[in-house]
Amino acid sequence: MAKVRKRVRLKLLPSIILLLLVVSLIGTGLFYAVRDWGREPQSVQTLAPIGGEELAEKFPDKVRQPSVVRMMAAGDNLIHSSIYKQALARGNGTEYDFEYAYEQVRDVLALADFSVLNQETPIVSSKEPDTYPSFNSPPSLGDLMVDLGFTVFNHANNHILDKGASGALETIEYWKSKPGITLTGAYSDETDRLEVKTNTVNDITFSHIGVTEYLNGLNVPADSPLRVVSLTDNKRTREEVEAT
């Protein structure tokens, strides 16, 4: 029996050595990944083999410079009464000043080439700000989000119908009035939904879709042009993905 156990150990030895080698390689890769996180990307010349600089000078149209985009995403931007009442107080009771609530993230957002925000509350200027369970935020909130650097906004979430289909349509119109803003997740009609929402940064084009899991039990009225895509609507969700 002792001899049998010895043979088993000898057979397992190569497998153990191979496993240790794999673990070592993975650990080495993770070390370099963590070490290099946040470093500036190298140019094509430094990544090219010996003689790469000469080739780039000789054939400038053949050597492609890398395009790099730093994107940030944030959310849910869900504004309860404690926030907008504080903002009203800071605006001397005549306007909503939300700057204080976001001043700690302004410098962070400035590091991105573009930023995406899931705007959880509708922005309906014809109605008063409102809190749980039927939210609404004043336009000054959206104005500040744009000023902070957000250029892509998603409204496919469970609160988009808090002020009805008319409130959602008014929210859409608010964002469409902002130059350079990309809105996804809520659409003014079927034509709007079928149009792929994109933005281009540093020669890279990004496509955006917004799909929500639920609408808090609410539904888009059958006679409304508003379109919001549900995660359970496989046909429309597939259309959105394939269109990009």
N, C-alpha and C positions, 0 to 999 in steps of 0.2 A: 504493500500500500504506500510506503514511503516513496518508492520509485515513481509510482503513478502521479503523486502530488508534485514531484519535482518536474516531471515532464509538462504538467499543466502550467506551472509557473513559467517555464521556459517558453511555452507557446504564447503566454500572455505578455511577456516582456516587450516584444516589438510593438504590440498595440498600445501599451502604456507609454512607450517612448514617443510614438506617433501622436498620441493624445496630448502629451506634454508639449510637443513641438507646436501643435495647432493652438493650444492655449497661449503659448509664448508669442506666437505671431499675432494673435488677436489682441493680446495685451499691448504689444508694440504698436499696433495700428491705432488703438485707442489713445495711447500716450501721445502720439504725434497729432492725432485729431484734436485732442484737448489743447496741446501746446500751440497749434497753429490757429485755433479759433480766434477770430477777430483780426488776424493779420491782414495787411493789404495784399490783394492778389498780385502775383507776379506777372510781368509782361510776357508777351509771346516770345520775345528774344531770350529772356532768362529761362523760360521753360524749354526752349528749343535746344537741340544738341549742339555740340561745338560747331562754330561757324554759322550759328543761327542769325547773329547780328548782320553778318555780311550778306546772307541770303535775303534778309528783310530789306536791306538797303538796295540790293540789286533787283528784287522783285517785290516792291511795296504793295502792288495790287494783288499779290498772291498770298501774302501773309496777313491773316485776319487778327486784328487786335481783340482781346476778350471784352465782352460787355458784362458789366457787373451791376446788379440792382440790389439795394438793401430795402426790403419791404418789412413793415411792421403791421400787425393786426391787433385790434383791441375790441373789447365789448364784454358784457352787454352794457351799453350806455343807458342805464335805466334810472330815470330821474323821479325820485319820490318827493313828496311835499316838503320834507325837511331840507332838501337841496334847493328847490326853487323858491321857498320862502326866505331862506338865507340869502339867495341871490337877489331877491326883491329888496330885502333890507339893505344890502350893500349897494343897491342902485337907488337908495334914498326913497324907496317906495314908488318910484315913477318908471323904473326899468329894471330888467333882470340882468344882473352882473354875475356871471358864472366863473369869472376868471380865477377867483380864489380856490375853487374846487379842483382846478386843473393845473395850477401853476407848477406843481411838482413834476408834472410829466412833459411840460413844454420842451425842455432841453433834450429829453430822451427822444421825443418824436422828431426833433430836428436832425437826428442822426440818420433818419431813413430817407431814401429817395422818394418813396411814397408810402402812405399808410392807409389801411382799410379799417373801417369801423362798422360794427353791428350796432346801428342806432335802434335801440329797443323801443323807444317811445315815439309815437307819431308826432309830427310838428304841424299843428293845425292852428293857424293864426286867428281864425274866425271863432275859436272857442277858448275858454279860459284854461290855464294849466290845470292838470288834474293828476291825481295819484291813484294808488291801488284801489280797486282792481281795474280801473279804466283810465289808463295814463294818457297824458298829453303834455307836450313841452312847448314853450314859447320859441319863436323863430330866433331869438338872440342866442339860444343854446346852439342851434345849427350854425349860426354865424361864427360862433367861437370855435366850433369843431373845424370849420374850414380854415380859420385863422391859425389853429394849432397845426395844420398841415395835412389833415385828412382829405383825401381826394376821391376815395371810393367808399360808398356807403351801401350797406345791405339793410333791407327792411323786411326780409323774409323771416318773420318771427311771430310768436304767439300774441303779440300786442298790436300788430299792424291794423287790426279792425276795431281797436278800442273805441274809436270815434266814428265807427261805421265806414262803409265804402266811400262815402263822400269825404270823410276825414282822411282816408288813405289817399284818395285822388288829390286832395289839397296838399298832402305831404309830398306827393310825387311832383306836383307843380312847383312847390317850394324849391326842391333840389334841382329841378330842371332850370330854374331861374339863375342858378349859380354857374358861372363860366368855369369850364375845366373840371366839372364834377361828374363822376360816373356813378349811376344809381342802379342797383340790381335788387331783385327779390320782390319788388312791387312794380306793376306796370299799368300804364294808363289804359291800354287796350291790347287786343291780341297782336296787332302789328308791332306795338312796342315790345311785347314779350318775345316775339320771334327775332327781334334785332339783337344780335350779339353785343353785349356790353363790354367794351375794351378800353384800356388805356395803354399808352406806349411810353416807356421810360428807358433812356439810354439805348434806343434802338431795339428794345425788347417789348413785344406786345403781349399784354396779359388779357385773358378773357375771364369774365366773372359771371357766375350764376348764383342764384339764391333760392333755396328750397326750404320750406318750414315743415316741421313735424306735425304741428297742430296750431289751431287758431283760438284756443280757449273756448271751444264749443260754438264759435261764431262761424258764419258762412258768408261768402260773397253772394249778394242777391243775383238771381238769374238774369235780371234786366240791367245789371250794372256792367259797364265796359271794363271795370277793374279786373286785373289778373294777378293772382298770387298762386304760386305752384306749391302743391302739397307733396310731401315725401311719399305719400301713398299713391299719388298719381304717376304710375310708372311710365305711361306714354309721354306725358309732358316732361317729366324729369329726363327721360332718355333723349327727347328732342333737344332739351337745353344742353345736355352734355355733348351730343353729337354735333350740334351747331357750332360749338367752340373749336 
